[in-house]
Each structure stands twice: as structure tokens, then as C-alpha cells.
Amino acid sequence: MPRWKELPAETSNSERQLLVQLRRLKDHSDLSLAALASRTSYSRSSWERYLNGKKPVPRKAVEELARVCGTEPTRLIVLYDVAERARAEAPAPGRADEPSSPPRSAQSSSPAQDQEQGQEQEREQTPDQDQDQGQGRDRAQESASTLAPASVRPGRTVPLGWMLAAVALAVAVAFGAGVLTARGWDDEAPAEKPGPVAAGAGYLRGQTYKCAVRRQDGELRAGHSDTREMLLDINSTGFDVVEAQCLLREKGFSPGVFDGLYDERTKGAAKKFQQAHHLVVDGIIGPDTWRELRR
């Protein structure tokens, strides 16, 4: 069996399950990529991209691969439909909605404001600074004339001082608000590390998880997943893999690590377990292997 490349990290679980099954079917058929290209409507490079997750595999390619390998395509089509639905529901990258710019009134329009069009977010956070800079020197001179003593004639020095003072005040206010906000977040954030069975906790690659195997509802569970159907093979990741690793250790076939990555050590432990329980020894954890692991 060839050593497959690791699937891209952004590959969804449903897409990963489909590709695992297509790879397994291709390997069991002993057909090379060139042989697939000669027997299907797709080139060798296309099959390489499909099976390595570089490009979504078409439905027709799934059907043709099943036909060439002499397999009923129904199960593969179901997996394809699930992956296709997940791709349709996933948000498109780089398409985050941008906040609309506030309308500018004709009365406040000025060249200084036009030059600041690309800095609208900063102006919203520091309205005092934006107001002073947007109105220009005329308003600063008017303020200086009103507040300065009669003996002092307004000039360049007075308006510049007022503008610097306004800028310093706005920066101080913004900085103080940021400190208070950050402090509020720190106070509200729970001081706890992600646990292996924390409700709603996401899987973290590279994290080692604990195994607390117990019997519940007549079957063994490690608290990471309750699946009995998920197919696991090389490069599968997630809490389903952690669950399988813990159950393998409980059965006496420890993979040595419990990090949610289905690597060669985990596959080797699965093969030994399958052989000991008279299952198909392929290192792929499916419904039959799950059933024995949870006994």
C-alpha cells in the first residue's frame, strides 16, 4: 500500500471520511493512478489532486472509481453527498462582511476628510481627534481667538498647541478604554485549561488527552466520543481518534500516545487488536472494530 500524503489541515471531517474510503478502495484494487486514468474519464494528475485533498472530487469520479474497482457505489455516494453539503454550508474564505462606512454630510465634507477615507475605523474610535483634524486650521484658529487673552494675537503657535492637546487627550482616552476593556476580559476569562471532555471544547492538534475509560449503558466509553460508525485511518484527527486510542489501551493494545492523530503507531495497535479479535486486519477502525472496542 503506498504511503499517502497527509490531507490538508482545512479538510472537513466529512470530506476526510470520503477520501479515506476512496484511498482504501484504490489501494485494495492494486490500481495505480495511471491505471485509473486509463479506465476512467479523469487524468492521472486529476486523480492525484482528488485523492490528496487538493481539489474536491466530482460525483462522477466517485461513481467511476467504484465501477472500476467492482464496488457498489451507494455508500460512497452517501459520503459524497454529506461532504458536498458541508462544503456548501461552509463560509467562503476571504468573504467576511465589511462594515459599511457612515454617510458623510455635505456640510462636514472637506479635503482633509477625503484624505482620511481609508482611516474611518480610527476616526470612530477617536471622535475628538477626527473632529479637530477634519475641520482644519480655521476651527482651531477660531477656538484660539476665543480662549486666548486679548493681548495675545492668534498665530500659528496657538492653533498648533490646541491641536496637539486635543490629539494627546484623544489618545489618552482611547488608551484608557483599551486598558479597561482588556482588564474586563481578563477578569471574565475562566482560568482553566482545555480538558479532554470539556463540553464544547474543540480538538487541539498536538494536545495530549487523558483516558478515563468507564462502562456506561453496557459499553466502554472514554468520554471523548460516543461514535460506533466513524471510519478512522492514517491522518484522521479529532476526538474520535482520541476515543479509539483510549479504548485500545484499555484492551491492552496501547498506541503510546493519546493526541487524536491516527498515525502509524495507532494503526499498528489497531491491527494487533483486530488480529486478536478475528477481524479484518487492515488497521482501519470501522463499525466492526468499534463494536469490539466498546465490549
LINBELFEN-V719047 format. One record per backbone hydrogen bond with DSSP energy under -0.5 kcal/mol. NH is the residue of the N-H (numbers start at 1). CO is the residue of the C=O. Records with the same first field share a line. If there is no record, write none. Layout:
NH: CO ; CO
This chain:
4: 2
11: 8
16: 12
17: 13
18: 14
19: 15
20: 16
21: 17
22: 18
23: 19
24: 20
25: 21
26: 22
27: 23
28: 24
29: 25
30: 26 ; 27
31: 26
36: 32
37: 33
38: 34
39: 35
40: 36
47: 43
48: 44
49: 45
50: 46
51: 47
52: 48
53: 50
54: 49
55: 49
62: 58
63: 59
64: 60
65: 61
66: 62
67: 63
68: 64
69: 65
70: 67
71: 66
77: 73
78: 74
79: 75
80: 76
81: 77
82: 78
83: 79
84: 80
85: 81
86: 82
87: 83
88: 84
89: 85
90: 86
95: 92
109: 105 ; 106
114: 110
115: 111
116: 112
117: 114
119: 116
120: 117
123: 119
124: 120
125: 121
126: 122
130: 126
131: 127
132: 128
133: 129
134: 130
135: 131
136: 132
140: 136
141: 137
142: 138
143: 139
144: 140
145: 141
146: 142
147: 143
148: 144
152: 149
153: 151
159: 155
160: 156
161: 157
162: 158
163: 159
164: 160
165: 161
166: 162
167: 163
168: 164
169: 165
170: 166
171: 167
172: 168
173: 169
174: 170
175: 171
176: 172
177: 173
178: 174
179: 175
180: 176
181: 177
182: 178
183: 179
184: 180
185: 181
186: 182
187: 183
188: 184
189: 185
192: 190
198: 195
201: 198
205: 203
207: 204
209: 258
212: 210 ; 222
214: 221
216: 214 ; 219
219: 216
220: 294
221: 214
232: 285
235: 262
236: 233
238: 260
241: 238
242: 238
243: 239
244: 240
245: 241
246: 242
247: 243
248: 244
249: 245
250: 246
251: 247
252: 249
253: 248
262: 236 ; 260
263: 261
267: 263
268: 264
269: 265
270: 266
271: 267
272: 268
273: 269
274: 270
275: 271
276: 272
277: 273
278: 275
279: 274
282: 280
285: 232 ; 283
286: 284
290: 286
291: 287
292: 288
293: 289
294: 290
295: 292
